[in-house]
Amino acid sequence: VCTHTYTLIYEGKSKRVYVKNRDELILEFKDEVTARDGALRSFIRGKGIINARVSAYFFSVLNKKGIDTHFLDYDGARKMAVKKLRMLPLEVIVRNYAYGSQLKRIPLLKPLQELNPPIVEFHYKDDSLHDPLIIVDDIINSGIATHEELNFIIKTSLRINDILREVFSEAKLKLIDFKIEFGRDRDNKLILADEISGDTFRVLDDNGKHLDKEVFRRTGDPKLLIDAYIRLCEKLGIKVDDIDFHG
Ligand code: 5GP
């Protein structure tokens, strides 16, 4: 997917978005990683390709399992074609074990305490407010989504959790939590969008080691992060030997 003919409409911390046509966009995954609201920032060669590949892999699995996702096509490198949607300003977080911001909010929970049933949490997507937790009535009253739509989002997110857990458990990895986002298509149907990668989920290997962005949040070391991402791909059976990490 060649982007120089496309118009850049948005650049975020980890992706660029181009217009392909009336109904499709191109997402380009950047070789950049940020954490702590952008205070930690690094360039990591190969990271964009890995995250595009991991996302394409999970969207394909989910599509096959009957989840509607925005994913259309992957170029084998850092770009994917996706359906153009109107994004909801929400981060939907599913948690299987207590961790991260949840522990900060409720220190009574033990780290990695199992949450059974899993929790679905909504955050209002706004960097300047640090993506605060938002309650269901705020979402409905502000017109972000209806009650019925939220029920659909909760049900779909738990189904996605089941599918991801199964994939990870086959790879001997434990899914702690993840963040997803939804958008609306022309017919107002809610579709899974954004990305699913080591930047958006937390997973632990047999030894309790993170194969996700937590490595960078903790150490600020881009080299350690790319090593973790390569191991993540190896565990999932995703090819990385064609990626140039040094060039
Ligand atoms: P927490 O709320 O505990 O910080 O994060 C829960 C899960 O959602 C983690 O897997 C984390 O990676 C993901 N997550 C939460 N907020 C964001 C965000 O703003 N960006 C990204 N990429 N992932 C997030």
py3Dmol code that shows the C-alpha trace and the ligand (Angstrom):
import py3Dmol

protein = """\
ATOM      1  CA  VAL A   1       0.000   0.000   0.000  1.00  0.00           C
ATOM      2  CA  CYS A   2       1.827   3.058  -1.289  1.00  0.00           C
ATOM      3  CA  THR A   3       1.010   6.179   0.748  1.00  0.00           C
ATOM      4  CA  HIS A   4       2.673   9.072  -1.091  1.00  0.00           C
ATOM      5  CA  THR A   5      -0.387   9.449  -3.301  1.00  0.00           C
ATOM      6  CA  TYR A   6      -2.707   9.567  -0.291  1.00  0.00           C
ATOM      7  CA  THR A   7      -3.596  12.563   1.849  1.00  0.00           C
ATOM      8  CA  LEU A   8      -2.444  12.489   5.460  1.00  0.00           C
ATOM      9  CA  ILE A   9      -5.430  13.414   7.637  1.00  0.00           C
ATOM     10  CA  TYR A  10      -4.171  12.598  11.103  1.00  0.00           C
ATOM     11  CA  GLU A  11      -0.932  11.832  12.891  1.00  0.00           C
ATOM     12  CA  GLY A  12      -1.041  10.329  16.386  1.00  0.00           C
ATOM     13  CA  LYS A  13       1.671   9.109  18.726  1.00  0.00           C
ATOM     14  CA  SER A  14       2.092   5.728  17.064  1.00  0.00           C
ATOM     15  CA  LYS A  15       0.213   5.897  13.731  1.00  0.00           C
ATOM     16  CA  ARG A  16      -0.420   8.067  10.692  1.00  0.00           C
ATOM     17  CA  VAL A  17      -3.819   7.986   8.986  1.00  0.00           C
ATOM     18  CA  TYR A  18      -4.262   8.589   5.235  1.00  0.00           C
ATOM     19  CA  VAL A  19      -7.384   8.739   3.086  1.00  0.00           C
ATOM     20  CA  LYS A  20      -7.477   5.952   0.483  1.00  0.00           C
ATOM     21  CA  ASN A  21     -10.960   6.628  -0.883  1.00  0.00           C
ATOM     22  CA  ARG A  22     -14.456   7.535   0.302  1.00  0.00           C
ATOM     23  CA  ASP A  23     -14.792   4.390   2.413  1.00  0.00           C
ATOM     24  CA  GLU A  24     -11.220   3.379   3.245  1.00  0.00           C
ATOM     25  CA  LEU A  25      -8.238   4.694   5.182  1.00  0.00           C
ATOM     26  CA  ILE A  26      -4.610   3.612   5.395  1.00  0.00           C
ATOM     27  CA  LEU A  27      -3.075   3.213   8.853  1.00  0.00           C
ATOM     28  CA  GLU A  28       0.703   3.524   8.928  1.00  0.00           C
ATOM     29  CA  PHE A  29       2.411   2.240  12.086  1.00  0.00           C
ATOM     30  CA  LYS A  30       5.354   4.414  13.140  1.00  0.00           C
ATOM     31  CA  ASP A  31       8.720   3.316  14.550  1.00  0.00           C
ATOM     32  CA  GLU A  32       8.044   5.374  17.635  1.00  0.00           C
ATOM     33  CA  VAL A  33       7.066   4.531  21.165  1.00  0.00           C
ATOM     34  CA  THR A  34       5.776   6.868  23.846  1.00  0.00           C
ATOM     35  CA  ALA A  35       4.742   6.329  27.444  1.00  0.00           C
ATOM     36  CA  ARG A  36       3.654   8.352  30.460  1.00  0.00           C
ATOM     37  CA  ASP A  37       1.488  10.665  28.350  1.00  0.00           C
ATOM     38  CA  GLY A  38       4.326  11.279  25.916  1.00  0.00           C
ATOM     39  CA  ALA A  39       6.967  12.145  28.555  1.00  0.00           C
ATOM     40  CA  LEU A  40       8.967   9.030  27.545  1.00  0.00           C
ATOM     41  CA  ARG A  41       9.560   8.875  23.809  1.00  0.00           C
ATOM     42  CA  SER A  42      11.861   6.786  21.619  1.00  0.00           C
ATOM     43  CA  PHE A  43      12.483   5.741  18.031  1.00  0.00           C
ATOM     44  CA  ILE A  44      12.680   1.956  17.526  1.00  0.00           C
ATOM     45  CA  ARG A  45      13.443   0.552  14.091  1.00  0.00           C
ATOM     46  CA  GLY A  46      11.117  -2.321  13.231  1.00  0.00           C
ATOM     47  CA  LYS A  47       8.472  -1.502  15.829  1.00  0.00           C
ATOM     48  CA  GLY A  48       5.962  -0.168  13.287  1.00  0.00           C
ATOM     49  CA  ILE A  49       6.156  -3.295  11.145  1.00  0.00           C
ATOM     50  CA  ILE A  50       5.835  -5.569  14.173  1.00  0.00           C
ATOM     51  CA  ASN A  51       2.775  -3.768  15.521  1.00  0.00           C
ATOM     52  CA  ALA A  52       1.136  -3.668  12.092  1.00  0.00           C
ATOM     53  CA  ARG A  53       1.786  -7.390  11.675  1.00  0.00           C
ATOM     54  CA  VAL A  54       0.532  -8.302  15.167  1.00  0.00           C
ATOM     55  CA  SER A  55      -2.587  -6.158  14.625  1.00  0.00           C
ATOM     56  CA  ALA A  56      -3.262  -7.674  11.191  1.00  0.00           C
ATOM     57  CA  TYR A  57      -2.869 -11.120  12.746  1.00  0.00           C
ATOM     58  CA  PHE A  58      -5.380 -10.489  15.553  1.00  0.00           C
ATOM     59  CA  PHE A  59      -7.904  -8.653  13.353  1.00  0.00           C
ATOM     60  CA  SER A  60      -7.815 -11.596  10.920  1.00  0.00           C
ATOM     61  CA  VAL A  61      -8.420 -14.069  13.746  1.00  0.00           C
ATOM     62  CA  LEU A  62     -11.316 -11.937  15.058  1.00  0.00           C
ATOM     63  CA  ASN A  63     -12.833 -11.473  11.582  1.00  0.00           C
ATOM     64  CA  LYS A  64     -12.801 -15.250  11.116  1.00  0.00           C
ATOM     65  CA  LYS A  65     -14.549 -15.665  14.461  1.00  0.00           C
ATOM     66  CA  GLY A  66     -17.345 -13.353  13.330  1.00  0.00           C
ATOM     67  CA  ILE A  67     -16.312 -10.102  15.034  1.00  0.00           C
ATOM     68  CA  ASP A  68     -16.777  -7.062  12.751  1.00  0.00           C
ATOM     69  CA  THR A  69     -13.437  -5.236  12.550  1.00  0.00           C
ATOM     70  CA  HIS A  70     -12.214  -2.344  10.428  1.00  0.00           C
ATOM     71  CA  PHE A  71      -9.374  -4.460   9.001  1.00  0.00           C
ATOM     72  CA  LEU A  72      -9.366  -4.917   5.204  1.00  0.00           C
ATOM     73  CA  ASP A  73      -5.837  -5.550   3.978  1.00  0.00           C
ATOM     74  CA  TYR A  74      -2.207  -5.676   5.148  1.00  0.00           C
ATOM     75  CA  ASP A  75       0.773  -4.730   2.947  1.00  0.00           C
ATOM     76  CA  GLY A  76       3.242  -7.005   4.790  1.00  0.00           C
ATOM     77  CA  ALA A  77       5.094  -3.980   6.146  1.00  0.00           C
ATOM     78  CA  ARG A  78       3.803  -1.052   8.206  1.00  0.00           C
ATOM     79  CA  LYS A  79       0.506  -0.257   6.503  1.00  0.00           C
ATOM     80  CA  MET A  80      -2.981  -1.639   6.622  1.00  0.00           C
ATOM     81  CA  ALA A  81      -6.128  -0.651   4.774  1.00  0.00           C
ATOM     82  CA  VAL A  82      -9.129  -0.214   7.059  1.00  0.00           C
ATOM     83  CA  LYS A  83     -12.780   0.803   6.833  1.00  0.00           C
ATOM     84  CA  LYS A  84     -13.356   4.484   7.438  1.00  0.00           C
ATOM     85  CA  LEU A  85     -15.352   4.899  10.638  1.00  0.00           C
ATOM     86  CA  ARG A  86     -16.479   7.656  12.984  1.00  0.00           C
ATOM     87  CA  MET A  87     -14.584   6.769  16.144  1.00  0.00           C
ATOM     88  CA  LEU A  88     -16.179   6.902  19.571  1.00  0.00           C
ATOM     89  CA  PRO A  89     -14.007   8.944  21.996  1.00  0.00           C
ATOM     90  CA  LEU A  90     -13.766   5.904  24.248  1.00  0.00           C
ATOM     91  CA  GLU A  91     -11.092   3.473  25.327  1.00  0.00           C
ATOM     92  CA  VAL A  92     -12.645   0.150  26.268  1.00  0.00           C
ATOM     93  CA  ILE A  93     -10.415  -1.774  28.666  1.00  0.00           C
ATOM     94  CA  VAL A  94     -10.958  -5.438  29.476  1.00  0.00           C
ATOM     95  CA  ARG A  95      -9.166  -6.790  32.540  1.00  0.00           C
ATOM     96  CA  ASN A  96      -8.583 -10.437  33.505  1.00  0.00           C
ATOM     97  CA  TYR A  97      -6.121  -9.662  36.307  1.00  0.00           C
ATOM     98  CA  ALA A  98      -5.793  -6.532  38.429  1.00  0.00           C
ATOM     99  CA  TYR A  99      -2.980  -4.319  37.152  1.00  0.00           C
ATOM    100  CA  GLY A 100      -1.881  -0.865  36.020  1.00  0.00           C
ATOM    101  CA  SER A 101      -4.241   2.050  36.544  1.00  0.00           C
ATOM    102  CA  GLN A 102      -6.759  -0.215  38.252  1.00  0.00           C
ATOM    103  CA  LEU A 103      -4.308  -0.874  41.111  1.00  0.00           C
ATOM    104  CA  LYS A 104      -3.628   2.851  41.385  1.00  0.00           C
ATOM    105  CA  ARG A 105      -7.349   3.491  41.624  1.00  0.00           C
ATOM    106  CA  ILE A 106      -8.102   0.635  44.036  1.00  0.00           C
ATOM    107  CA  PRO A 107      -4.948  -0.253  45.991  1.00  0.00           C
ATOM    108  CA  LEU A 108      -7.011  -2.807  47.929  1.00  0.00           C
ATOM    109  CA  LEU A 109      -6.737  -5.179  44.995  1.00  0.00           C
ATOM    110  CA  LYS A 110      -3.667  -7.400  44.925  1.00  0.00           C
ATOM    111  CA  PRO A 111      -1.403  -7.102  41.851  1.00  0.00           C
ATOM    112  CA  LEU A 112      -2.382  -9.791  39.329  1.00  0.00           C
ATOM    113  CA  GLN A 113      -5.381 -10.850  41.430  1.00  0.00           C
ATOM    114  CA  GLU A 114      -7.740 -12.743  39.121  1.00  0.00           C
ATOM    115  CA  LEU A 115     -10.881 -10.858  38.098  1.00  0.00           C
ATOM    116  CA  ASN A 116     -13.566 -13.432  37.462  1.00  0.00           C
ATOM    117  CA  PRO A 117     -15.699 -12.483  35.599  1.00  0.00           C
ATOM    118  CA  PRO A 118     -13.430 -10.122  33.654  1.00  0.00           C
ATOM    119  CA  ILE A 119     -14.073  -6.381  33.981  1.00  0.00           C
ATOM    120  CA  VAL A 120     -15.012  -4.041  31.139  1.00  0.00           C
ATOM    121  CA  GLU A 121     -14.049  -0.456  31.883  1.00  0.00           C
ATOM    122  CA  PHE A 122     -14.621   2.747  29.872  1.00  0.00           C
ATOM    123  CA  HIS A 123     -12.241   5.669  29.669  1.00  0.00           C
ATOM    124  CA  TYR A 124     -12.938   8.992  27.970  1.00  0.00           C
ATOM    125  CA  LYS A 125     -10.252   9.375  25.301  1.00  0.00           C
ATOM    126  CA  ASP A 126      -8.634  12.737  25.950  1.00  0.00           C
ATOM    127  CA  ASP A 127      -4.870  13.025  26.461  1.00  0.00           C
ATOM    128  CA  SER A 128      -5.143  16.434  28.150  1.00  0.00           C
ATOM    129  CA  LEU A 129      -7.391  14.817  30.810  1.00  0.00           C
ATOM    130  CA  HIS A 130      -5.224  11.634  30.895  1.00  0.00           C
ATOM    131  CA  ASP A 131      -8.059   9.419  29.554  1.00  0.00           C
ATOM    132  CA  PRO A 132     -10.183   9.458  32.738  1.00  0.00           C
ATOM    133  CA  LEU A 133     -12.519   6.652  33.782  1.00  0.00           C
ATOM    134  CA  ILE A 134     -16.066   7.471  32.625  1.00  0.00           C
ATOM    135  CA  ILE A 135     -19.276   5.976  33.997  1.00  0.00           C
ATOM    136  CA  VAL A 136     -22.040   4.540  31.834  1.00  0.00           C
ATOM    137  CA  ASP A 137     -24.515   7.376  32.485  1.00  0.00           C
ATOM    138  CA  ASP A 138     -21.914   9.983  31.435  1.00  0.00           C
ATOM    139  CA  ILE A 139     -21.463   8.105  28.159  1.00  0.00           C
ATOM    140  CA  ILE A 140     -25.214   8.001  27.529  1.00  0.00           C
ATOM    141  CA  ASN A 141     -26.010  11.555  28.673  1.00  0.00           C
ATOM    142  CA  SER A 142     -23.156  13.044  26.627  1.00  0.00           C
ATOM    143  CA  GLY A 143     -24.457  11.262  23.534  1.00  0.00           C
ATOM    144  CA  ILE A 144     -21.312   9.182  22.950  1.00  0.00           C
ATOM    145  CA  ALA A 145     -23.348   5.962  22.782  1.00  0.00           C
ATOM    146  CA  THR A 146     -26.776   4.658  23.734  1.00  0.00           C
ATOM    147  CA  HIS A 147     -27.551   2.168  26.462  1.00  0.00           C
ATOM    148  CA  GLU A 148     -28.132  -0.552  23.840  1.00  0.00           C
ATOM    149  CA  GLU A 149     -24.879   0.275  22.087  1.00  0.00           C
ATOM    150  CA  LEU A 150     -22.972   0.045  25.369  1.00  0.00           C
ATOM    151  CA  ASN A 151     -24.485  -3.361  26.022  1.00  0.00           C
ATOM    152  CA  PHE A 152     -23.329  -4.421  22.558  1.00  0.00           C
ATOM    153  CA  ILE A 153     -19.833  -3.036  23.231  1.00  0.00           C
ATOM    154  CA  ILE A 154     -19.599  -4.888  26.573  1.00  0.00           C
ATOM    155  CA  LYS A 155     -20.798  -8.173  25.063  1.00  0.00           C
ATOM    156  CA  THR A 156     -18.478  -7.852  22.059  1.00  0.00           C
ATOM    157  CA  SER A 157     -15.481  -6.870  24.206  1.00  0.00           C
ATOM    158  CA  LEU A 158     -15.956  -9.945  26.425  1.00  0.00           C
ATOM    159  CA  ARG A 159     -16.233 -12.142  23.326  1.00  0.00           C
ATOM    160  CA  ILE A 160     -13.016 -10.569  21.977  1.00  0.00           C
ATOM    161  CA  ASN A 161     -11.403 -11.274  25.360  1.00  0.00           C
ATOM    162  CA  ASP A 162     -12.378 -14.961  25.107  1.00  0.00           C
ATOM    163  CA  ILE A 163     -10.899 -15.209  21.606  1.00  0.00           C
ATOM    164  CA  LEU A 164      -7.666 -13.389  22.518  1.00  0.00           C
ATOM    165  CA  ARG A 165      -7.253 -15.442  25.707  1.00  0.00           C
ATOM    166  CA  GLU A 166      -7.517 -18.626  23.711  1.00  0.00           C
ATOM    167  CA  VAL A 167      -4.918 -17.492  21.160  1.00  0.00           C
ATOM    168  CA  PHE A 168      -2.535 -16.362  23.908  1.00  0.00           C
ATOM    169  CA  SER A 169      -2.997 -19.473  26.002  1.00  0.00           C
ATOM    170  CA  GLU A 170      -2.047 -21.626  22.983  1.00  0.00           C
ATOM    171  CA  ALA A 171       1.133 -19.520  22.815  1.00  0.00           C
ATOM    172  CA  LYS A 172       1.699 -20.097  26.551  1.00  0.00           C
ATOM    173  CA  LEU A 173       1.006 -16.456  27.325  1.00  0.00           C
ATOM    174  CA  LYS A 174      -1.305 -14.977  29.945  1.00  0.00           C
ATOM    175  CA  LEU A 175      -3.511 -12.065  28.886  1.00  0.00           C
ATOM    176  CA  ILE A 176      -3.641  -9.515  31.723  1.00  0.00           C
ATOM    177  CA  ASP A 177      -5.630  -6.729  30.064  1.00  0.00           C
ATOM    178  CA  PHE A 178      -6.100  -4.839  26.807  1.00  0.00           C
ATOM    179  CA  LYS A 179      -7.527  -1.658  25.338  1.00  0.00           C
ATOM    180  CA  ILE A 180      -9.739  -1.528  22.257  1.00  0.00           C
ATOM    181  CA  GLU A 181     -11.669   1.166  20.423  1.00  0.00           C
ATOM    182  CA  PHE A 182     -14.864   1.129  18.395  1.00  0.00           C
ATOM    183  CA  GLY A 183     -16.178   3.257  15.545  1.00  0.00           C
ATOM    184  CA  ARG A 184     -19.405   3.564  13.548  1.00  0.00           C
ATOM    185  CA  ASP A 185     -19.764   2.756   9.884  1.00  0.00           C
ATOM    186  CA  ARG A 186     -22.184   4.485   7.454  1.00  0.00           C
ATOM    187  CA  ASP A 187     -25.075   2.448   8.828  1.00  0.00           C
ATOM    188  CA  ASN A 188     -24.147   3.351  12.424  1.00  0.00           C
ATOM    189  CA  LYS A 189     -23.015  -0.206  13.053  1.00  0.00           C
ATOM    190  CA  LEU A 190     -20.315  -0.492  15.750  1.00  0.00           C
ATOM    191  CA  ILE A 191     -17.060  -1.950  14.453  1.00  0.00           C
ATOM    192  CA  LEU A 192     -13.835  -2.847  16.261  1.00  0.00           C
ATOM    193  CA  ALA A 193     -11.113  -0.422  15.137  1.00  0.00           C
ATOM    194  CA  ASP A 194      -7.655   0.992  15.995  1.00  0.00           C
ATOM    195  CA  GLU A 195      -4.946  -1.622  16.741  1.00  0.00           C
ATOM    196  CA  ILE A 196      -4.327  -4.774  18.789  1.00  0.00           C
ATOM    197  CA  SER A 197      -0.636  -5.046  19.598  1.00  0.00           C
ATOM    198  CA  GLY A 198       1.927  -5.105  22.361  1.00  0.00           C
ATOM    199  CA  ASP A 199       1.196  -1.373  22.699  1.00  0.00           C
ATOM    200  CA  THR A 200      -2.420  -2.070  23.655  1.00  0.00           C
ATOM    201  CA  PHE A 201      -2.393  -5.354  25.616  1.00  0.00           C
ATOM    202  CA  ARG A 202      -0.401  -6.743  28.516  1.00  0.00           C
ATOM    203  CA  VAL A 203       0.749 -10.366  28.368  1.00  0.00           C
ATOM    204  CA  LEU A 204       3.077 -12.389  30.589  1.00  0.00           C
ATOM    205  CA  ASP A 205       5.163 -15.394  29.555  1.00  0.00           C
ATOM    206  CA  ASP A 206       5.761 -18.548  31.661  1.00  0.00           C
ATOM    207  CA  ASN A 207       8.378 -16.704  33.702  1.00  0.00           C
ATOM    208  CA  GLY A 208       6.118 -13.746  34.432  1.00  0.00           C
ATOM    209  CA  LYS A 209       8.010 -11.547  31.946  1.00  0.00           C
ATOM    210  CA  HIS A 210       6.120  -8.866  30.039  1.00  0.00           C
ATOM    211  CA  LEU A 211       6.066  -9.208  26.243  1.00  0.00           C
ATOM    212  CA  ASP A 212       4.350  -5.839  25.865  1.00  0.00           C
ATOM    213  CA  LYS A 213       4.853  -2.092  26.212  1.00  0.00           C
ATOM    214  CA  GLU A 214       5.143  -2.368  30.009  1.00  0.00           C
ATOM    215  CA  VAL A 215       8.838  -3.125  29.339  1.00  0.00           C
ATOM    216  CA  PHE A 216       9.247   0.393  27.933  1.00  0.00           C
ATOM    217  CA  ARG A 217       7.012   2.055  30.531  1.00  0.00           C
ATOM    218  CA  ARG A 218       9.283   0.623  33.232  1.00  0.00           C
ATOM    219  CA  THR A 219      12.745   0.882  31.693  1.00  0.00           C
ATOM    220  CA  GLY A 220      12.433   3.533  28.977  1.00  0.00           C
ATOM    221  CA  ASP A 221      14.750   1.246  26.973  1.00  0.00           C
ATOM    222  CA  PRO A 222      13.698   0.818  23.322  1.00  0.00           C
ATOM    223  CA  LYS A 223      16.121  -2.092  22.805  1.00  0.00           C
ATOM    224  CA  LEU A 224      14.505  -4.139  25.586  1.00  0.00           C
ATOM    225  CA  LEU A 225      11.082  -3.368  24.124  1.00  0.00           C
ATOM    226  CA  ILE A 226      11.907  -4.556  20.611  1.00  0.00           C
ATOM    227  CA  ASP A 227      13.421  -7.757  22.073  1.00  0.00           C
ATOM    228  CA  ALA A 228      10.155  -8.371  23.961  1.00  0.00           C
ATOM    229  CA  TYR A 229       8.111  -7.678  20.785  1.00  0.00           C
ATOM    230  CA  ILE A 230      10.247 -10.116  18.763  1.00  0.00           C
ATOM    231  CA  ARG A 231       9.688 -12.804  21.422  1.00  0.00           C
ATOM    232  CA  LEU A 232       5.964 -12.037  21.399  1.00  0.00           C
ATOM    233  CA  CYS A 233       5.883 -12.641  17.622  1.00  0.00           C
ATOM    234  CA  GLU A 234       7.893 -15.854  17.943  1.00  0.00           C
ATOM    235  CA  LYS A 235       5.447 -17.163  20.553  1.00  0.00           C
ATOM    236  CA  LEU A 236       2.475 -16.306  18.336  1.00  0.00           C
ATOM    237  CA  GLY A 237       4.138 -17.775  15.222  1.00  0.00           C
ATOM    238  CA  ILE A 238       4.288 -14.375  13.499  1.00  0.00           C
ATOM    239  CA  LYS A 239       7.195 -14.000  11.058  1.00  0.00           C
ATOM    240  CA  VAL A 240       9.870 -11.403  11.938  1.00  0.00           C
ATOM    241  CA  ASP A 241      12.983 -12.719  10.159  1.00  0.00           C
ATOM    242  CA  ASP A 242      12.344 -10.456   7.130  1.00  0.00           C
ATOM    243  CA  ILE A 243      12.319  -7.275   9.237  1.00  0.00           C
ATOM    244  CA  ASP A 244      15.368  -5.003   9.176  1.00  0.00           C
ATOM    245  CA  PHE A 245      15.952  -3.956  12.778  1.00  0.00           C
ATOM    246  CA  HIS A 246      19.283  -2.234  12.151  1.00  0.00           C
ATOM    247  CA  GLY A 247      19.301  -0.641   8.656  1.00  0.00           C
TER     248      GLY A 247
END
"""
ligand_1 = """\
24
5GP
P -4.181 0.683 32.412
O -5.503 1.400 32.472
O -4.034 -0.348 33.485
O -3.025 1.644 32.340
O -4.168 -0.079 31.017
C -4.976 -1.211 30.785
C -4.664 -1.785 29.420
O -5.060 -0.884 28.400
C -3.167 -2.037 29.186
O -3.039 -3.216 28.416
C -2.698 -0.827 28.402
O -1.647 -1.181 27.526
C -3.944 -0.422 27.648
N -4.080 1.031 27.562
C -4.662 1.848 28.464
N -4.615 3.142 28.066
C -3.990 3.140 26.881
C -3.622 4.191 25.958
O -3.889 5.383 26.140
N -2.951 3.771 24.847
C -2.653 2.478 24.605
N -1.978 2.172 23.479
N -2.991 1.481 25.431
C -3.642 1.801 26.563
"""
view = py3Dmol.view(width=600, height=400)
view.addModel(protein, "pdb")
view.setStyle({"model": 0}, {"cartoon": {"style": "trace"}})
view.addModel(ligand_1, "xyz")
view.setStyle({"model": 1}, {"stick": {}})
view.zoomTo()
view.show()
